């Protein structure tokens, strides 16, 4: 508002606050600039600054001008067209082909209850689960399975890969005996390739491998099958042999993930 005479000034507007969920990214749609992200409780972010109030004549009073007749109008505030993008806040993000067993795993080790079925793409939106590791806990996010050329928009995974950007670590779940007869090593390398094409920073996140559905392989053949897989993909990190269905090997995996998160926190 403009300033006025009689010792008055323009009115100052009240700050406008808009509450958003944690993980919200604010983007200027005209420039694609990322203004910022809300990642902490009660965090404030200035998105558009209001104008300066008008000045009344009292503001221009001086020792040589005791009765000024000068005023000035207020200035307009910033006008921005913004977009809001919500990224899931999780410590661990799950990667894998459709039907790799990601949803079964998060059901097994947390209280989350995503849909599980024997056909692809039963997961249509991200699921979060709180996983207990002794007296500690962490949050795990399950996203729809990825396909080859997911980075180009094939399948459902591309739309949700952004949700892994806030994760501290990743867990790549491998179906060691795919029902469609595909090669587990090829599936693993496909996912890793799509991850790198999508975002180098996401690809560089620390991760573990969980070799799932080992209960479907005869016990005397498991070691050879797993050894051959790791050799084909040239994986030299820590791999956990599990069955998400019956919980076999899941406890060591949970503590392995927690240790990885702790290492990441210490680095940061």
Secondary structure, 3 states (H helix, E strand, C coil): CCCECCCECCCCCCCCCCCCCCCEEEEECCCCEEEEEECCCCCCCCCCCCCCCCECHHHHCCCCCCCCCCCECCCCCCCCCEEEEECCCCCEEEECECCCCHHHHHHHHECCCCCCCCCCCCCCCCEEEEEEECCEEEEEEECCCECCCHHHCCCCHHHHHHHHCCCCEEEEEEECCCCCCCCHHHHHHHHHHHHHHHCHHHHCCCEEEEEECHHHCCHHHHHHHHHHHHHHHCCCCCEEECECCCCECHHHHHHHHHHHHHHHHHHC
